[in-house]
Amino acid sequence: MSLKEKINKDRLPSHIAIIMDGNGRWAKEKGQDRLYGHFHGVESVRNIVEGCAELGIGYLTLYAFSTENWDRPEYEVTGLMELLVDTIRKEVETLNRNNIKLHVIGDMSMLPEYARQELQEALQMTAANTGLNLIMALSYSSRWELLNAVKAIATEVKNNGLDPDTITHDTIQNKLCTSAFPDPELMIRTSGEYRISNFLLYQLAYAELYFTQVRWPDFRKENLYEAILDFQQRERRFGKTGDQVKAETADTNAL
């Protein structure tokens, strides 16, 4: 039985988030420039997006470029922006053919004008699709997102008379970039690093974390299936005891 066949389609994570790490190290290990790794990482994106769509995953968020990445060498940043635009231009037709809807979260004002224009066109061209929601985190950081959310709530308190005592979890959630999406249930990070790196800090509160030594350019569907199978073996308690979860599951199955 293949790994894919072992997956329980009734227990799929509704939302998978991935930190696509290791492009630069993969390239260096092969004696190549860092951009060589980013270029080959695009093939992994295609493969994993296809894999998620085939399984019926509802949401996939890819951490493509953080606000901190702007501090990298200028040649690498420029190369990444050109690769981003070129990839989006080539992939829109494939996204539409597979009914995939593209979303972008992050500080778009920091992107070059040509990149913003290309992204906007892609968003419009895939807006009617109803399959997998592909969310690209570009020029994104969670601290930036949370800071903006706090400022927006403070402005409402100041100008619109919002009572601070009425602020709830939903108030914060509605100010986040991801307000239209469910929180990730599974977060995957490639390349052997064991940290979250300023990625969806609020949204990952109850996500299952999966770390793999595989560099992103080598990450393929089989690796995705391994992560999902690992996820399906875990008990998601959300602060409750294991006995409580089992009892609730039994009650649900009895209905």
C-alpha positions in Angstrom: 0.0 0.0 0.0 1.4 3.4 -1.0 1.7 6.3 1.5 -1.1 8.1 -0.2 -3.4 5.1 0.2 -2.7 5.0 3.9 -4.0 8.5 4.4 -7.5 8.7 6.1 -9.4 11.1 3.8 -11.8 11.7 6.7 -9.1 13.1 8.9 -7.2 15.5 6.6 -6.0 18.8 8.0 -8.2 21.5 6.6 -5.3 23.9 6.4 -1.6 23.1 6.0 1.1 25.8 6.4 4.7 25.3 5.2 7.9 27.1 5.9 9.8 26.3 2.7 13.3 26.3 4.1 16.7 25.2 2.8 16.8 26.5 -0.8 20.1 28.3 -0.2 21.8 25.4 1.7 20.6 22.9 -1.0 22.3 25.1 -3.6 25.5 25.5 -1.7 25.7 21.7 -1.1 25.7 21.4 -4.9 28.3 24.1 -5.3 25.8 26.5 -6.8 24.6 30.1 -6.2 21.7 30.5 -3.7 19.3 31.6 -6.5 19.9 28.2 -8.0 18.2 26.7 -5.0 15.3 29.1 -5.1 14.8 28.3 -8.8 14.6 24.5 -8.1 12.3 25.2 -5.1 9.6 26.3 -7.5 9.3 22.7 -8.7 8.6 21.7 -5.1 5.9 24.3 -4.9 4.2 22.9 -8.0 4.4 19.4 -6.7 3.1 20.1 -3.3 0.3 22.4 -4.5 -0.8 19.6 -6.9 -0.6 17.0 -4.1 -2.8 19.1 -1.7 -5.3 19.7 -4.5 -5.4 16.0 -5.3 -6.1 15.1 -1.6 -8.8 17.7 -1.2 -7.0 20.0 1.2 -8.9 23.2 1.6 -6.1 25.6 2.4 -2.4 25.7 1.8 -0.2 28.6 3.1 3.4 28.9 1.8 5.9 31.1 3.6 7.6 32.4 0.5 9.3 35.7 1.6 9.5 37.3 5.0 9.9 40.9 5.9 13.3 40.0 7.3 14.3 38.6 3.9 14.5 42.1 2.5 17.8 42.3 4.5 19.4 39.6 2.3 22.0 40.6 -0.4 20.5 42.8 -3.0 21.2 40.4 -5.9 19.3 37.7 -4.1 16.3 39.8 -3.3 16.2 41.1 -6.9 16.5 37.6 -8.2 13.7 36.4 -5.9 11.4 39.1 -7.1 12.0 38.3 -10.7 11.5 34.6 -10.0 8.3 35.3 -8.2 6.9 37.4 -11.1 8.0 34.9 -13.7 6.6 31.9 -11.8 3.2 33.6 -11.2 2.9 34.6 -14.9 3.6 30.9 -16.0 1.4 29.2 -13.3 -1.9 31.1 -13.5 -3.1 28.9 -16.4 -2.3 25.8 -14.3 -4.0 27.3 -11.2 -7.2 27.9 -13.3 -7.1 24.5 -14.9 -7.0 22.9 -11.4 -9.6 25.3 -9.9 -7.1 26.7 -7.4 -7.7 30.2 -6.0 -4.6 32.3 -5.2 -4.4 34.6 -2.1 -1.6 36.8 -0.9 -0.9 37.9 2.7 1.8 40.4 3.8 3.0 43.9 3.3 2.5 44.3 -0.5 3.6 48.0 -0.3 7.2 46.7 0.0 7.1 44.8 -3.2 8.3 46.4 -6.5 5.5 47.8 -8.6 5.9 45.2 -11.4 5.6 42.4 -8.8 2.4 44.0 -7.2 0.8 44.3 -10.7 1.6 40.7 -11.6 0.2 39.5 -8.3 -3.0 41.6 -8.7 -3.6 40.2 -12.1 -3.2 36.6 -10.9 -5.5 37.2 -8.0 -8.2 38.5 -10.3 -7.8 35.7 -12.8 -8.2 33.0 -10.2 -10.8 34.7 -8.0 -13.7 32.6 -9.2 -12.0 29.3 -8.5 -13.5 27.1 -5.8 -11.0 24.4 -5.1 -7.8 24.6 -3.1 -7.1 28.0 -1.6 -3.3 28.7 -2.2 -2.1 31.5 0.2 1.3 33.0 -0.5 2.9 34.8 2.5 5.0 37.5 0.8 6.8 40.2 2.6 5.1 38.8 5.6 5.9 38.6 9.3 3.6 37.7 12.2 4.9 40.6 14.4 4.1 43.0 11.6 0.6 41.5 11.3 -0.1 41.6 15.0 1.2 45.2 15.3 -1.2 46.3 12.5 -4.1 44.4 14.2 -3.4 46.2 17.5 -3.2 49.6 15.7 -6.5 48.9 13.9 -8.3 48.0 17.1 -6.8 51.0 19.0 -8.0 53.3 16.2 -11.5 51.9 16.6 -11.4 52.4 20.3 -10.3 56.0 19.8 -12.5 57.0 16.9 -15.5 54.8 17.0 -16.0 54.3 20.7 -15.2 50.6 20.7 -15.4 49.5 24.4 -12.1 47.7 25.2 -14.1 45.4 27.5 -15.9 44.0 24.5 -12.7 43.1 22.6 -12.6 39.3 22.1 -10.6 36.7 20.3 -12.8 37.3 17.2 -12.0 41.0 17.3 -8.3 40.2 16.9 -8.9 37.4 14.4 -10.9 39.8 12.2 -7.9 42.2 12.0 -5.4 39.6 10.8 -4.4 39.0 7.2 -5.8 35.5 7.5 -9.3 36.5 8.8 -10.9 34.8 5.8 -9.2 31.4 6.5 -9.3 28.8 9.2 -6.2 28.4 11.4 -3.7 25.9 10.2 -4.0 22.4 11.7 -0.6 21.3 10.4 2.6 23.3 10.1 5.5 21.8 8.2 9.1 23.1 8.2 11.7 21.7 5.9 15.5 21.6 6.2 15.9 20.6 9.8 15.4 23.9 11.6 13.2 23.8 14.7 11.6 27.2 14.9 8.6 29.1 13.7 10.5 32.2 12.3 7.9 34.8 12.8 5.3 32.8 10.8 1.6 32.9 11.8 2.3 33.1 15.5 -1.3 33.7 16.5 -2.8 31.3 14.1 -0.5 28.4 14.9 -1.6 28.3 18.6 -3.0 24.8 18.3 -1.4 23.5 15.1 0.6 20.3 15.0 4.2 21.0 14.2 6.2 18.7 11.8 9.9 19.2 11.2 11.8 17.3 8.5 15.5 17.3 7.5 14.6 17.3 3.8 15.6 20.5 2.0 12.7 22.3 0.3 14.0 21.7 -3.3 13.9 17.9 -2.5 10.4 18.0 -0.8 7.8 16.1 -2.8 4.4 14.6 -2.4 5.7 11.5 -0.6 7.2 13.8 2.0 3.8 15.6 2.3 2.1 12.3 2.8 4.5 11.4 5.6 3.7 14.6 7.3 -0.1 14.1 7.0 0.2 10.5 8.2 2.2 11.7 11.2 -0.5 14.3 11.9 -3.2 11.7 11.8 -1.5 9.7 14.5 -1.6 12.6 16.9 -4.3 13.2 19.5 -5.5 16.8 19.2 -6.7 17.8 22.7 -7.0 21.6 22.6 -6.3 21.8 26.4 -8.6 18.9 27.3 -7.5 15.5 28.6 -7.1 12.5 26.4 -10.1 10.8 28.1 -12.3 13.8 27.3 -11.3 13.7 23.7 -12.0 10.0 23.4 -15.4 10.4 25.1 -16.4 13.3 22.7 -15.2 11.2 19.7 -17.3 8.3 20.9 -20.4 10.5 21.3 -19.9 12.0 17.8 -19.5 8.5 16.2 -22.7 7.3 18.0 -24.8 10.1 16.4 
